[in-house]
């Protein structure tokens, strides 16, 4: 005759079997999802770390190529950066560096393309603002003031507002719109921090137009 303990144990075992027959598949799939998510997260972090290392190495190679004025090597490394680590932060800095080297070499169109890549891919509004400023400068240099202004028509971080206003003043002045240019320079002078040396350049532009910015609000 089975003891009460044996009966109790059998009853518990029967309950467990019933529970597992009803919910076993659900629990199994839930565990699979959790473990897969954990494995995916670890895989993503590993990929992220590996990408960061590779991006840093490629940027270093690009920097050395730029310092050596090796244009062919700059182009080759820039192509590798876009294809291998195009979404990394280093890739966006690489785009700015590549654009500068290409522009100095007289290759304005490829320089513009590199800056456009930064605008399209970067999640850093500061880097996008820098790219827009440089594209605006290239357009103005090429004698296209309308296009130059268009690159400035964007929302940018407040710390770039003074630089954008200054560039807008340069473009308006090139178009012969002296009053509008003066207003843009005044806005730039007011927006720039007194600690920035560039503010003195804006002040010199205002002085050349017969304006003393000392009376303006800083």
C-alpha positions in Angstrom: 0.0 0.0 0.0 1.4 3.4 -1.0 2.1 5.8 1.8 0.5 9.2 2.0 3.8 10.7 1.0 4.0 8.5 -2.2 0.4 9.6 -3.1 1.3 13.3 -2.5 4.4 13.0 -4.6 2.5 11.3 -7.4 -0.1 14.0 -7.3 2.5 16.7 -7.6 4.2 14.9 -10.4 0.8 14.6 -12.2 0.2 18.3 -11.7 3.7 19.1 -13.1 3.1 16.9 -16.2 -0.3 18.5 -16.7 1.2 22.0 -16.5 4.1 21.1 -18.8 1.8 19.5 -21.4 -0.3 22.7 -21.4 2.5 25.4 -21.2 5.7 23.6 -22.1 5.8 24.7 -25.7 5.1 28.3 -24.7 7.9 28.3 -22.1 10.3 26.7 -24.5 9.7 29.3 -27.2 9.9 32.1 -24.6 13.3 30.8 -23.5 14.5 30.5 -27.1 13.4 34.1 -27.7 15.2 35.4 -24.6 18.4 33.4 -25.3 18.3 34.5 -29.0 17.9 38.1 -27.9 20.8 37.8 -25.5 23.0 36.2 -28.1 22.0 38.8 -30.6 22.8 41.6 -28.2 26.2 40.1 -27.5 26.8 39.7 -31.2 25.8 43.3 -31.8 28.1 44.6 -29.1 30.9 42.5 -30.5 30.2 43.8 -34.1 30.1 47.4 -32.7 33.4 47.0 -30.9 35.1 45.4 -34.0 33.6 48.2 -36.2 34.9 50.9 -33.9 38.4 49.4 -34.0 38.4 49.0 -37.7 37.0 52.5 -38.2 39.7 54.0 -36.0 42.4 52.2 -37.9 41.1 53.3 -41.3 40.8 56.9 -40.1 44.4 56.8 -38.9 45.4 55.6 -42.3 43.4 58.3 -44.0 44.9 60.9 -41.8 48.5 59.8 -42.6 47.6 59.8 -46.3 46.2 63.3 -46.0 49.3 64.5 -44.2 51.5 63.0 -47.0 49.3 64.7 -49.6 48.8 61.2 -51.2 45.6 61.9 -53.0 45.2 58.5 -54.6 45.6 56.8 -51.2 43.1 59.2 -49.7 40.5 58.3 -52.3 41.2 54.6 -51.8 40.9 54.7 -48.0 37.8 56.9 -48.2 36.2 54.3 -50.4 37.1 51.6 -47.9 35.7 53.6 -45.1 32.4 54.1 -46.8 32.0 50.4 -47.8 33.2 48.9 -44.5 32.4 51.3 -41.6 30.2 53.9 -43.3 27.9 54.3 -40.3 30.6 54.9 -37.7 31.3 58.3 -36.2 34.9 58.1 -37.6 33.5 57.8 -41.1 31.8 61.1 -40.8 35.0 62.8 -39.6 36.7 61.0 -42.4 34.3 62.6 -44.9 35.2 66.1 -43.7 38.9 65.4 -43.9 38.5 63.8 -47.3 36.6 66.8 -48.6 39.3 69.2 -47.4 42.0 67.2 -49.1 40.1 66.9 -52.3 39.2 70.6 -52.4 42.8 71.6 -51.8 43.8 69.4 -54.7 41.3 71.2 -56.9 38.7 68.4 -57.1 35.7 70.3 -56.0 33.0 67.8 -57.2 34.4 64.8 -55.3 34.8 67.1 -52.3 31.1 68.0 -52.5 30.2 64.3 -52.7 32.2 63.6 -49.5 30.4 66.4 -47.7 27.0 65.2 -48.9 27.8 61.7 -47.5 28.4 63.3 -44.1 25.0 65.1 -44.3 23.2 62.0 -45.4 24.7 59.6 -42.9 25.7 61.5 -39.8 23.5 61.5 -36.7 25.6 64.3 -35.2 23.9 67.7 -35.9 27.2 69.4 -35.3 29.0 67.4 -38.1 26.1 68.0 -40.4 26.3 71.8 -39.7 30.1 71.8 -40.5 29.4 69.9 -43.8 26.7 72.5 -44.7 29.0 75.4 -44.0 31.8 73.9 -46.2 29.4 73.1 -49.0 28.1 76.7 -48.8 31.7 77.9 -49.0 32.4 75.7 -52.0 29.3 77.0 -53.8 30.2 80.7 -53.0 33.7 80.1 -54.2 32.3 78.6 -57.5 30.2 81.7 -58.0 26.9 80.2 -57.0 25.5 82.4 -54.2 22.0 81.0 -54.6 23.2 77.5 -54.0 25.4 78.7 -51.2 22.4 80.2 -49.4 20.4 77.0 -49.8 23.0 75.0 -47.9 22.4 77.4 -44.9 18.6 76.8 -44.9 18.6 74.3 -42.1 18.1 74.0 -38.4 21.4 73.8 -36.7 22.7 73.6 -33.1 22.7 77.1 -31.5 26.5 77.1 -31.2 26.6 77.2 -35.1 24.1 80.1 -35.5 26.8 82.7 -35.4 28.9 81.0 -38.1 25.9 80.4 -40.3 24.9 84.1 -40.0 28.5 85.2 -40.8 28.5 83.0 -43.9 25.1 84.3 -44.9 26.6 87.8 -44.7 29.5 86.8 -47.0 27.0 85.5 -49.6 24.7 88.6 -49.4 27.7 90.9 -49.7 28.8 89.0 -52.8 25.4 89.6 -54.2 25.7 93.3 -53.6 23.0 93.3 -50.8 25.0 95.4 -48.4 22.2 96.2 -45.9 21.2 92.6 -45.6 24.8 91.6 -45.3 25.4 94.1 -42.5 22.4 92.7 -40.6 23.7 89.2 -41.0 27.1 90.2 -39.7 25.5 92.0 -36.8 23.5 88.8 -36.0 26.7 86.8 -36.2 28.7 89.1 -33.9 25.9 89.0 -31.3 25.6 85.2 -31.5 29.3 84.4 -31.3 31.0 84.1 -27.9 33.3 87.0 -26.9 35.9 84.3 -26.2 36.0 83.2 -29.8 38.8 84.8 -31.9 36.6 84.4 -35.0 34.3 87.1 -33.5 37.1 89.6 -34.2 37.0 88.7 -37.9 33.3 89.4 -38.0 33.9 92.7 -36.2 36.5 93.6 -38.8 33.9 92.9 -41.5 31.5 95.3 -39.7 34.2 97.9 -39.3 34.8 97.7 -43.1 31.2 98.5 -43.6 31.3 101.5 -41.2 29.7 99.7 -38.3 31.1 99.7 -34.8 29.7 96.6 -33.1 30.6 97.7 -29.6 27.1 99.0 -29.1 25.5 95.7 -30.1 24.2 93.3 -27.6 26.9 90.5 -27.1 
